[in-house]
Amino acid sequence: MMTTKMAASIMEHGEDAFRKMFKFYKRRNPPPDFSEVINFSKPCNDKVFNCELNSTPISEEDVSKAGLRPVTDWKAFGLHGYPGFIFISNPFLPGSQQYWVKQCLKIYPQKPNVCNLDMHMSSVETENIWERSIDVIRRKGCGKREAKTLLEKLRWVTLGYHYDWNSKTYSPDHYTPFPKELHSLSHRVAAACGFPGFNAEAGILNYYRSDSSLGIHVDESELDHTRPLLSFSFGQTSVFLLGGTKREERPTAMFMHSGDIMVMSGPSRLLYHAVPCIVPAPAGNVLPPCMGQRPEAQDDDIIQSVSEEDWEVCSWYLQTSRVNVTVRQVLGSGQDFPGAQASHLSSCEKSEEETPKNMKRKSKSGYERDT
């Protein structure tokens, strides 16, 4: 258990403050005590306050097409000491998360998008990750022992402007069309949070197994920091640590449950953060309850029904895993890349449309991955 004495000890160690808390929640034996972790599904912490969102820019019909409840029904919170940070507790309609999970596992890893497997495998070998994995996964679902599939080896996928893990930059020369449906979802969430002009230009999907973590970092590679960073969580619960502008500041721990959305904007846009652990699922309840319902999609909805065959694979994967999607706007209005040529797509046109596994980057701007 993290006692007051332990917390004081962490504060005394300067720049080790964040790292010490990261290690505390990452450890497995003995397992950490989660009693001081904020649970926004049952908020009862002095740091937490209710946040009022703006439902004017988007209609109830618009948000429902993306699988979201009416904005007036969203439960949004802020944290004292973290201006610009917004936590939205699962605003998704019953069953609609299934669609987004399927997109993350079946559609977004497809070429021409980039994934960690491309770092040490040929493009031919990393094509059709889903199709190359599903038969083995179905046998595993029947209790058979098999080697790890490509889907289980997936650690990250990049969308839109593809993040360069070596130079820690984006480039107009390394771009593929950003998924329209994810752009629509992000645009609606950003508008409700006070950013109606948000343009989703880059995405990073992180795939967490039960023993995965994401190290301490700041997302600062985007050229425009006035636009928010959006984070969508699906699957098993994780602990998220939100710190300050310096690593000696003690972070705040909170749970991210399936369907939860975080928005980091303003002063909170460039804060240190990390994911030290995935929380073991309760015995007898391997899938989050919100995943058990089937979506009721209409023909003109963004979300569509997921076949039973596809959901069989997705649900098996989620029993021990979590998927996180972060969406960013790279360029400000009228902004261009330094020295960029005019040949690449305009921001308007685009809107229509971690290095290898076990990576561990200790730079301020790069992702660390401890698995």
SVG drawing of the C-alpha trace seen along z (x, -y; Angstrom):
<svg xmlns="http://www.w3.org/2000/svg" viewBox="-31 -30 47 58">
<polyline fill="none" stroke="black" stroke-width="0.4" points="0.0,0.0 1.2,-3.5 1.3,-5.1 1.7,-8.8 5.3,-8.1 5.9,-6.4 4.3,-9.3 6.5,-11.8 9.6,-9.7 8.7,-9.9 8.4,-13.6 11.8,-13.9 13.6,-12.2 13.2,-15.0 13.3,-13.8 12.6,-10.2 9.1,-11.1 7.3,-10.0 9.6,-7.0 9.0,-5.7 5.3,-5.8 5.5,-4.2 7.5,-1.3 5.1,-1.1 2.1,-0.4 4.1,1.7 5.3,4.2 3.7,7.7 5.0,9.3 3.6,8.1 0.8,6.6 0.3,2.8 -2.5,1.4 -5.0,-0.5 -6.8,-2.3 -5.4,-5.7 -6.2,-5.4 -9.0,-7.7 -12.0,-5.8 -14.1,-8.2 -16.9,-5.7 -17.4,-6.3 -15.8,-9.7 -15.3,-10.5 -12.0,-12.3 -11.3,-15.9 -9.3,-16.4 -12.3,-15.6 -14.9,-18.1 -17.7,-17.9 -17.0,-19.4 -19.7,-21.0 -19.4,-20.3 -20.7,-22.1 -23.6,-20.2 -24.5,-23.1 -22.1,-22.3 -23.3,-18.8 -26.8,-17.3 -27.9,-14.2 -28.2,-12.5 -24.7,-13.4 -23.1,-11.9 -25.3,-8.8 -24.0,-8.0 -20.5,-7.7 -21.9,-5.4 -22.0,-8.1 -24.7,-9.0 -26.1,-12.6 -23.5,-15.0 -25.9,-16.1 -25.7,-12.6 -21.9,-12.4 -20.2,-12.3 -17.2,-14.6 -14.7,-15.5 -11.7,-17.7 -8.9,-17.5 -7.9,-20.3 -4.3,-21.3 -4.7,-20.1 -6.3,-22.8 -7.3,-21.6 -7.6,-18.0 -11.0,-16.4 -12.0,-12.8 -15.2,-11.5 -16.5,-8.3 -17.6,-5.9 -19.9,-8.0 -20.4,-5.2 -23.8,-3.7 -24.4,-0.1 -22.6,2.2 -20.9,-0.5 -17.5,0.2 -17.5,3.5 -17.2,1.6 -14.2,-0.4 -12.4,2.6 -12.9,4.4 -11.5,1.4 -8.4,1.4 -7.8,5.1 -8.9,5.9 -8.9,2.7 -6.3,0.2 -3.3,2.6 -3.8,3.1 -1.4,1.6 -0.6,-1.1 -0.7,-1.9 2.5,-1.2 3.0,1.1 5.9,2.4 6.1,5.6 7.3,3.7 10.5,2.9 11.7,6.5 9.5,8.2 8.8,7.6 5.7,5.8 4.5,9.1 4.7,10.8 2.8,8.1 0.0,7.9 -3.4,9.1 -2.4,9.5 -6.0,10.3 -6.4,13.0 -3.1,14.6 -4.1,14.8 -7.7,15.7 -7.6,19.4 -4.9,19.9 -6.8,17.7 -10.0,19.7 -8.0,22.9 -6.6,21.2 -10.2,20.3 -10.9,24.0 -8.0,24.5 -5.3,25.6 -1.7,24.4 -0.3,22.5 2.5,20.1 1.9,16.4 0.0,14.9 0.9,11.6 -2.1,10.0 -0.7,10.9 2.7,9.5 1.1,6.2 2.3,3.4 1.6,0.2 0.1,-1.1 0.3,-4.6 -2.3,-6.4 -2.3,-9.6 1.0,-11.3 3.2,-8.4 5.3,-9.2 9.0,-8.6 10.3,-6.9 13.9,-7.7 13.7,-11.4 10.6,-11.9 9.0,-14.0 6.2,-13.9 6.8,-14.4 4.5,-15.2 6.4,-12.5 5.2,-9.8 1.4,-10.1 -1.5,-7.9 -5.2,-8.9 -6.6,-9.2 -9.6,-6.9 -12.8,-8.9 -14.8,-7.2 -12.1,-7.9 -11.8,-11.5 -15.6,-11.9 -15.6,-10.4 -12.6,-12.6 -14.2,-15.7 -17.4,-15.2 -15.6,-14.6 -13.3,-17.6 -16.2,-19.9 -18.1,-18.9 -14.9,-19.8 -14.6,-23.2 -12.5,-22.5 -15.0,-22.6 -12.2,-23.0 -10.2,-20.0 -8.7,-18.1 -7.6,-14.6 -4.3,-14.2 -2.3,-11.5 -3.1,-8.6 -1.1,-6.1 -2.7,-2.9 -1.0,-1.0 -1.8,2.6 -1.3,3.7 -1.1,7.3 -1.6,8.1 2.1,7.5 2.5,4.4 3.2,0.8 3.9,-2.6 6.7,-4.5 7.0,-8.2 6.8,-10.6 5.4,-13.9 3.6,-14.2 5.3,-17.2 6.2,-16.3 3.1,-17.9 3.8,-21.3 0.6,-22.8 0.1,-22.3 -3.0,-24.5 -5.1,-21.6 -6.0,-18.8 -4.7,-15.2 -7.6,-12.7 -7.2,-9.3 -9.8,-6.4 -9.5,-3.3 -11.0,0.2 -10.7,3.5 -9.1,4.2 -8.7,1.5 -5.3,-0.3 -3.7,-2.7 -2.9,-6.0 -0.4,-8.4 -0.7,-12.2 2.2,-14.3 3.4,-17.8 5.9,-19.6 8.8,-18.2 9.4,-14.6 10.0,-15.6 6.3,-16.4 4.3,-13.5 1.7,-12.2 -1.9,-11.5 -3.1,-7.9 -6.4,-7.1 -8.2,-4.1 -9.0,-4.1 -11.9,-1.7 -13.2,-0.5 -14.9,-3.3 -13.3,-6.1 -12.0,-9.1 -9.3,-11.6 -8.7,-15.0 -5.4,-16.8 -5.5,-20.4 -4.2,-23.8 -1.7,-23.6 -2.3,-19.8 -1.3,-19.2 2.4,-18.9 2.4,-17.1 4.3,-13.9 2.1,-10.8 2.5,-7.0 0.6,-3.7 2.4,-1.5 0.1,1.5 -3.0,3.3 -5.3,4.2 -6.1,8.0 -9.7,8.7 -12.0,9.8 -12.4,13.5 -15.3,14.8 -15.7,11.4 -13.0,11.5 -14.7,8.9 -15.9,5.5 -19.7,5.6 -20.0,2.7 -18.6,5.1 -21.3,7.7 -24.0,5.9 -24.4,5.9 -24.6,2.6 -27.9,1.5 -26.5,-0.3 -28.5,-2.1 -27.5,-2.2 -26.3,-5.8 -24.4,-5.4 -20.6,-5.5 -20.6,-2.4 -21.8,0.8 -22.7,4.2 -19.8,6.6 -20.2,10.2 -20.3,12.9 -17.2,14.5 -15.2,11.2 -16.4,10.6 -15.4,14.1 -11.8,13.2 -12.0,9.6 -13.5,10.8 -10.9,13.5 -8.1,10.9 -9.7,8.5 -9.8,11.0 -6.2,10.2 -5.6,7.0 -6.3,3.3 -6.2,1.1 -5.6,-2.6 -6.1,-5.1 -4.6,-8.6 -5.6,-11.1 -3.7,-14.4 -3.8,-17.4 -0.3,-17.9 -0.5,-21.3 -2.3,-24.5 -4.6,-26.3 -2.5,-27.5 0.6,-25.9 3.0,-23.8 5.9,-21.6 9.3,-23.4 10.7,-23.2 7.7,-21.2 6.9,-21.1 3.5,-22.1 3.0,-18.7 1.5,-17.0 -2.3,-17.0 -3.8,-20.1 -5.2,-20.0 -8.7,-20.2 -8.1,-17.3 -6.6,-15.2 -9.6,-15.6 -11.7,-13.9 -9.9,-11.1 6.8,-2.5 9.8,-1.5 10.1,2.4 8.4,4.4 9.6,3.8 10.8,0.3 12.1,-1.8 12.8,-5.4 14.0,-7.7 13.6,-11.0 11.2,-13.6 9.2,-13.5 9.3,-9.8 7.2,-6.9 8.8,-4.5 7.6,-1.0 8.3,1.4 6.9,4.9"/>
</svg>
